[in-house]
Amino acid sequence: MTTRCGFVALVGAPNAGKSTLLNRIAGAKLSIVSPKAQTTRFRTLGIVVHQDAQIILVDLPGIFKPRRRLDRAMVNAAWTGSQDADLTLLLIDAKAGLREDVREIIAKLAEGNKKIWLVLNKTDLVSAEELLPLTQEVSGLLTVEHVFMLSARSGDGVEDLMNHLARELPEGPYLYPEDDLTDLPDRLLAAELVREQIFMQTHEEIPYQATVETESFKERPDGSVRIEVTIYVSRPGHKAILIGEGGHKIKSIGARARMELQGLLERPCHLFLNVKERAGWDEEKARLRAIGLEE
């Protein structure tokens, strides 16, 4: 039997739907999904076997204009991941169209010679007549081999994309065990699920000014796991909001994250959250390394 295997980078502006597409294809939550932009901070792999091909999807941070050291590290991770992949999927929000940030990404991709497929996402939100001009405009700026129109949210068109990927990836042995879904270590997965709940349950700048680290991950004799997680925030006011009146908010964040984690790890989890103020964490190299980023 001939097998195929390769890395497929998901590239696009924040909120294009990259993480939703990754989770849809993998059939499990591997990457944070939130209506807020810039949710993904580092490279996440989704590993899927489809038609004798192991498709290794690389969900990268959205590409935007960086300001902080954290931002620069995120954007750098996205471009590096794209360069290293066998094939790049340029994901564009069909409803938002060719905004300035999308045009800048296209211009940078046009400088290279990588194999690029165009994926118009959220096509369930626009009329069919709007899609052809958008496709033509992108094709005028960038050479794309294939064009796919899909909705990562509903799943429409995703199977067709996967069939094409399975046929086009290079021949070779699988790089990961067949039952692996991701290369994310459980410690990092725990931190990310807590961070997702911060995005879902708090507002304005708080999710962007917080980082989450797993301090301790210990197996217990009964098969369960005890996990201690610290949330770092940059201001005292943010700490008070995250904890909430009578600890209500932090309990809610912990309860939802624990439920998600138990589903993914398939065993009981005892999750303990601690909130610490640490001004300027997003400029610290050590904090960035802890969440999987290098400048």
C-alpha positions in Angstrom: 0.0 0.0 0.0 1.3 3.4 -0.9 1.0 6.0 1.8 1.3 9.7 1.7 2.2 12.2 4.4 2.9 15.9 4.6 2.5 19.2 6.5 -0.2 21.6 5.5 0.0 25.1 6.9 -3.2 27.1 7.6 -2.3 30.8 6.9 -4.6 33.8 7.1 -5.6 36.9 9.0 -7.0 36.7 12.5 -10.5 35.3 12.6 -10.4 33.7 9.1 -11.5 30.4 10.7 -8.3 28.5 10.8 -8.8 26.9 14.2 -12.4 26.0 13.4 -11.2 24.3 10.2 -8.5 22.4 12.1 -11.0 21.2 14.7 -13.6 20.2 12.1 -11.1 18.1 10.1 -9.5 16.5 13.3 -13.0 15.8 14.7 -11.8 17.1 18.1 -11.0 20.4 19.8 -7.3 20.9 19.4 -7.2 24.7 18.9 -8.9 27.5 20.8 -11.9 28.8 18.9 -13.4 32.2 19.9 -15.2 35.0 18.2 -12.3 37.3 19.2 -9.3 37.7 16.9 -5.7 36.6 17.6 -6.8 33.6 19.8 -4.2 31.2 18.6 -0.7 32.1 19.9 1.5 29.2 18.7 1.7 26.4 16.2 -0.9 23.6 16.8 -0.7 20.4 14.9 -3.9 18.4 13.9 -3.0 14.9 12.7 -5.6 13.1 10.5 -5.4 9.9 8.5 -7.6 10.1 5.4 -7.5 7.8 2.4 -4.1 6.3 3.2 -2.6 9.7 3.7 -1.5 11.3 7.0 -2.5 15.0 6.8 -0.6 17.0 9.4 -2.4 20.3 9.6 -0.5 23.2 11.1 -2.8 25.8 12.7 -0.7 29.0 12.9 -1.3 32.3 14.7 -3.2 34.9 12.6 -0.9 37.3 10.8 -1.2 40.9 11.9 0.9 44.0 12.6 3.0 43.1 15.7 3.4 45.6 18.5 4.7 43.7 21.6 7.4 41.0 21.8 4.5 38.5 22.1 3.0 39.8 18.9 6.3 39.5 17.0 6.8 36.0 18.3 3.3 35.0 17.1 3.7 36.4 13.6 7.2 34.9 13.3 5.8 31.5 14.2 3.1 31.8 11.5 5.6 32.7 8.7 8.1 30.0 9.8 5.4 27.4 9.9 4.3 28.3 6.4 7.8 28.1 5.0 8.3 24.6 6.5 5.1 23.1 5.1 4.7 21.0 2.0 1.6 23.0 1.0 -0.1 26.2 2.3 -3.8 26.8 2.6 -4.5 30.5 2.4 -7.7 30.9 4.3 -9.8 34.0 3.6 -13.1 35.0 5.3 -15.3 35.3 2.3 -17.7 37.7 4.1 -14.9 40.1 5.1 -13.2 39.9 1.7 -9.8 41.4 0.8 -9.1 43.6 3.7 -5.8 45.4 4.0 -4.3 42.8 6.3 -5.3 40.0 3.8 -3.7 41.9 0.9 -0.4 42.1 2.9 -0.4 38.4 3.6 -1.0 37.7 -0.1 1.8 40.0 -1.1 4.2 38.2 1.2 3.1 34.8 0.0 3.6 35.9 -3.6 7.3 36.6 -2.9 7.9 32.8 -2.3 7.5 29.8 -4.5 5.5 27.5 -2.2 2.5 25.5 -3.4 -0.6 27.5 -2.3 -4.3 26.6 -2.4 -7.0 29.2 -1.8 -9.7 28.4 0.7 -12.7 30.7 0.9 -14.3 30.1 4.3 -17.7 31.2 5.7 -19.2 30.8 2.2 -22.6 30.1 3.9 -22.7 33.8 4.9 -22.4 35.2 1.3 -24.1 34.8 -2.0 -22.5 32.6 -4.7 -22.3 35.7 -7.0 -19.9 37.4 -4.6 -17.4 34.4 -4.6 -16.3 34.5 -8.2 -15.0 38.1 -8.2 -13.2 37.5 -4.9 -11.5 34.4 -6.4 -10.5 36.3 -9.5 -9.1 39.2 -7.5 -7.0 36.9 -5.3 -5.8 34.9 -8.4 -4.7 38.2 -10.0 -2.4 38.8 -7.0 -1.2 35.3 -6.3 -0.7 32.0 -8.1 -3.0 29.4 -6.5 -3.2 25.8 -7.7 -6.7 25.1 -6.5 -9.7 27.0 -5.0 -12.0 25.6 -2.4 -15.2 27.1 -1.1 -16.4 25.8 2.3 -17.8 26.5 5.7 -15.6 25.2 8.5 -18.5 25.9 10.9 -21.0 23.7 9.2 -18.6 21.3 7.5 -19.9 22.0 3.9 -17.0 21.5 1.4 -14.5 20.2 4.0 -14.6 16.6 2.7 -13.7 17.7 -0.8 -10.7 19.6 0.5 -9.5 16.6 2.5 -9.9 14.3 -0.6 -7.6 16.7 -2.6 -5.1 16.9 0.2 -4.9 13.1 0.5 -4.1 12.8 -3.2 -1.6 15.7 -3.4 0.7 15.1 -0.4 4.1 13.5 -1.1 4.4 9.8 -0.9 6.1 8.6 2.3 5.5 6.8 5.6 3.4 8.3 8.4 5.3 10.5 10.8 3.0 10.0 13.8 1.2 7.0 15.3 -2.2 6.6 13.6 -4.2 7.3 16.7 -2.4 10.6 17.5 -4.6 13.7 17.1 -2.0 16.3 18.0 1.6 16.8 19.1 0.5 19.2 21.9 1.7 17.8 25.3 -1.1 17.4 27.9 0.4 20.2 30.0 0.1 22.7 27.2 -3.4 21.5 26.3 -4.5 22.1 29.9 -3.2 25.7 29.8 -4.8 26.4 26.4 -8.2 25.1 27.5 -8.0 27.5 30.6 -7.0 30.3 28.2 -10.0 29.5 26.0 -12.4 30.0 28.9 -10.7 33.3 29.7 -11.5 34.4 26.1 -15.1 33.1 26.4 -15.9 34.4 29.8 -14.1 37.8 30.0 -14.2 40.8 27.8 -12.2 43.7 26.2 -8.4 43.5 26.7 -8.3 40.9 29.5 -7.9 37.8 27.3 -5.1 39.5 25.4 -3.3 40.6 28.6 -3.3 37.2 30.2 -1.1 34.1 29.7 -1.6 30.7 31.2 1.0 28.2 32.3 0.7 24.6 33.8 2.9 24.5 36.8 2.3 20.9 37.8 0.7 17.9 36.1 0.7 14.8 38.3 -0.7 11.3 37.7 -2.6 9.9 40.7 -2.8 6.3 41.7 -6.6 6.2 40.9 -5.9 7.0 37.2 -6.9 10.7 37.6 -4.6 13.6 37.2 -4.0 16.7 39.4 -3.2 19.8 37.4 -2.1 23.2 38.8 -2.3 26.1 36.5 -1.3 29.8 36.9 -2.8 32.7 35.1 -0.5 35.7 34.7 -2.1 39.1 34.2 -0.4 42.4 33.7 -2.6 44.7 36.0 -4.2 44.4 39.5 -7.6 45.3 38.1 -7.5 42.4 35.7 -6.7 40.0 38.6 -9.8 41.2 40.4 -12.0 40.8 37.3 -10.7 37.3 36.6 -11.3 36.1 40.2 -14.7 37.7 40.3 -16.9 38.5 43.3 -16.5 35.7 45.8 -14.3 33.8 43.4 -17.3 33.2 41.1 -15.5 34.0 37.8 -12.4 31.9 38.4 -14.6 28.9 39.6 -16.6 29.1 36.4 -13.5 29.3 34.2 -12.0 26.3 36.0 -15.2 24.2 35.9 -15.7 24.6 32.1 -12.0 24.0 31.4 -12.0 20.9 33.5 -15.0 19.5 31.6 -13.3 20.1 28.3 -10.0 18.6 29.5 -11.6 15.5 30.9 -13.3 14.9 27.5 -10.0 15.1 25.7 -7.8 13.2 28.2 -10.6 10.7 28.8 -10.0 10.5 32.6 -10.9 12.5 35.7 -9.0 15.8 36.1 -8.6 17.8 39.3 -7.8 21.3 38.1 -6.6 24.1 40.4 -6.3 27.7 39.2 -4.1 30.5 40.6 -4.1 34.1 39.4 -0.9 36.2 39.7 -0.1 39.7 38.7 3.1 40.0 36.6 3.5 43.3 34.7 5.2 43.1 31.4 4.9 39.3 31.0 4.3 39.7 27.3 7.8 41.2 26.9 9.6 38.4 28.8 11.4 35.8 26.8 11.0 33.1 29.5 7.2 33.6 29.5 7.0 33.3 25.7 9.1 30.1 25.7 6.8 28.7 28.3 3.8 29.1 25.9 5.7 27.5 23.0 6.9 30.7 21.2 10.4 31.9 20.2 11.1 35.4 18.9 
